[in-house]
């Protein structure tokens, strides 16, 4: 039986500062294939090449990946500053409407880091350009030095709402996560439920209230060691189950109309 397809949203990069490329990170593909049990398909997130309707017709779910570029602040009514960092306007043009359509139709997505922030902005929320500059907040950025293991090491706990979606999924009210982000939620978007916080009050886990499908998103990077990590594994397994359910419903509807 064919595996359902998860579109992995890619970021634009310049290789050697010259050659333009789309990339999605091998860890994302491995987590989708090995833990979620779906077929990973890298998406060039650029409206010159793909449309939201095409993606929704060909993919059963979406992984909204992390990435160095940030969502452009014009999408939440603010001017860009040096603190906002680099942008990927083409990805903004695809992912923000994609999130809204998925929420409306119930098509599953899992947001990670930038993807977490995209979900909030797509629903009308805003972002802080630099969390570490806020009074009382910690530095959530990736350590500048060290091995990958050291950069993705567990660095702080996340506390979930008692009895909430993430608490039930993880079977724990507190978990340990990595942290590799600069920006974070300032104002939660419409229907965005913040279901988990870091010790300094930074939102770390969200979902969309009353959405008909899977809309879980996290500020950390669960794709790291997803097959073994006790927090990452149930998240990707639940996502994979939601994608299979969606694919099955779509196949059943197609057979009925044939």
N, C-alpha and C positions, 0 to 999 in steps of 0.2 A: 504494500500500500504506500502510495506517495506521501512523503512528509509534507505538512503544511509549510508555506513559505513565509519567512519573516524578512521584511525589508529592513536592512541595517542602514540607517541614514549616515552617509559619508560626509566628510569635511573636505574642503579644498585646501591644497597645500602647494607650495613651490619646492620641488626637489632641487637641491643645490642652488636655491634662489633663482632658478630659471624655468624648470620644467613643471608645468601645471599638472596636478594629479588629484584624484579623489581617493580618500583612504578611510577605512572604517575600523582598523585595529583588529589584529588577529584574535585577541582575547574575546572580543565581542562575538566573532564568528564561532569560536570554540564553545562559548557558553550557550549560544543558541543551538548549535548542533548537538553538543554532548549532554547538556543539562536540560534545556527546554525540549530537546528532541525534534527540532524543526530544521528546515533547510535555510541556511543563511544566504541572503542575496544582497550584495552591496548596491546601494542606491546612490547614483550621482545626484545629489540634492541641488538641482539647478533647473529653473523653469525653462531654460533653453532646450533641455534634453527630455524632461519628463513632466507630466502634469499630475496634480493630486488625484484626479479621477482615474488616470491610468494606473497609478500606484495602488489605489484602493481596489481596483479590479483585479490586479495581478498578484497582490500580496494578501496574506491572511492576517498578518499582524505586523507591527513595526517596533524596532528597537531604536529609540532616540538617543544616540550616543553622546558621550562627552566630547570635548574638543577645545583647543586653545581659543579659537574665535568666540566672541560673545554675541548675544542678541543685541542688535542695534537699539539704543535707547529711544529712538523716535517711535518705536512700537509701543512704548508706554509713556509717550508725551514729554520726553526729556531730551536735552541737548547732549551730544557726544562730547566727552572730555578725554584727556589722556588717561585718566583712571579707568575708563571703560575698556581700554585695550583694543585688540584687533577685532574685526568683524567679518562675517561671512553673509553678505546680503542675499546671495542666491539661496543659501540654506534657509534663511528667514522666510523667503518668499514661498518656499515649499512647505516647511514644517509647521509654521504657525497656522495656516489654513488646514493642513492635514490633521493637526490635533483637533481642531474644532469639528471637522467632519467625522473623525473617529469617535469623538464624544457623542455626537448626534446619532450616529448609526450603530454604535456599540461595538465597533471594530477595535480589537485590543491593541494597546501599546504599552511599552515599558520605558519610562524616561530615566536617563542616567546623567547626572551632573548638568551639563549644558541642556540636555534633554529635559531634565527636571525644571530648569529655569524657563525653557521654551513653553512648557505646559502652563506655567503660571502666567507668562506674558500672553500666550494665546487666549487665555480666559480673562484677560483684562487686568492682570496684576503688574507689578513693577519690581525692579531689582536694585539692590545696592551695588555700586560699581566695585567696591573693595571692602569686604567684611572686616579685615584686620585693622582698618582705619577707624572703626566705630568704637566708642567708649565701652569698655567691658567685654569686648569680643576678642576671640583668639585668632591666631593666624591659621587659617584652614588650607593654605596653599601647600602644594607638593614640596617636600624638601628639595632644595636645589642640588644636593649632592647625594651620593650613595647608589647602591644597586637598585634594581627594580623591586626586589623584595623589601628593601628598606623604605623605598618611596611609597609602596603600597601597603606598608605595615599598618596594623590596627592602631589608631591613635586616640580615639575618644569614644565614649559611649553615646548611644542614641536612646532616649527614653520615649516610649510610645504611649498613646492614650490607653488607659486601662480598659480592656474589653474592646478596643478599636480594631480596625481592619488589620493593621500591621502586628499588633499584639497577638491576635488570633492566628495569623499566618506564621509568625515566628515561634509561637508558644512561649514567648518571653516578653516581659515588659521593658527590659533593657538589653541592648546588644552592643557589641564593640564593632566599630567600622573604621575604614581608612578615611582619609580626607585629602582631597587634591583640587580644591576650588578656590577662586578668589571672590566671586560674586555670590549673592544670595538673595532670597526673597525679602523685599521691603514691604510691599502691600500684596496680600493674597488676592488672586483674581476671583471673579464670581464663581461660586460653587467649589472653589479649591479648599479642601479640608487639610489643614496641617495636622498630621497624625503622629509626628515625631520631631523631637528637638535635640540638638547638641547641648552640652552642659552650659554653654554661654548664651543659649536662647536662639541660636541659629536654626531655622527650619530645615529638617533633614528628610522628611517623608511626607508625601501628599497623595491624595486621590481626589477624584471629582465626584462631588455629592450627587446622588441620584442618576449617575451615568449608567446606561444599560450594559456596558462592557467593562473590561479590565483597564484601569487607568492609573495603576500604581506607578509612582515615580520617586526616585531617591537622589539625594544630593551627593552621596558617596559613589564609589566605583565597585559595584558588586561583580563585574565581569572578571576581576582578579581572583584567581583560584576558585572559580565559581563551583567547580565540582566537589570541592572539599570544604569550603567555608560554610559553617552552619547557618549563616545569615544569607549568603548569596544563593545557596542551593535551593531552599524553599521558594525564594523569590522567582528564580528562573523556572523552577518546576511549575509554579502556579501560573506564570506567564505562558509557558508551553501548553498547559492544559486549556487555558482560555483560548489560545490560538487554534488548537485542535477542535474545540467546541465550535468556534466560529466557522472554521473550514467545513466541519460536518454539517452545520446548519445551511451553509451556502450551497454545498453539494446536494443536500436534500431538497432545497428549494429549486435548484436547477433541474433535478430529476422530475419533480412534480410538474414543472412547466414544460417539460419536453414532450 
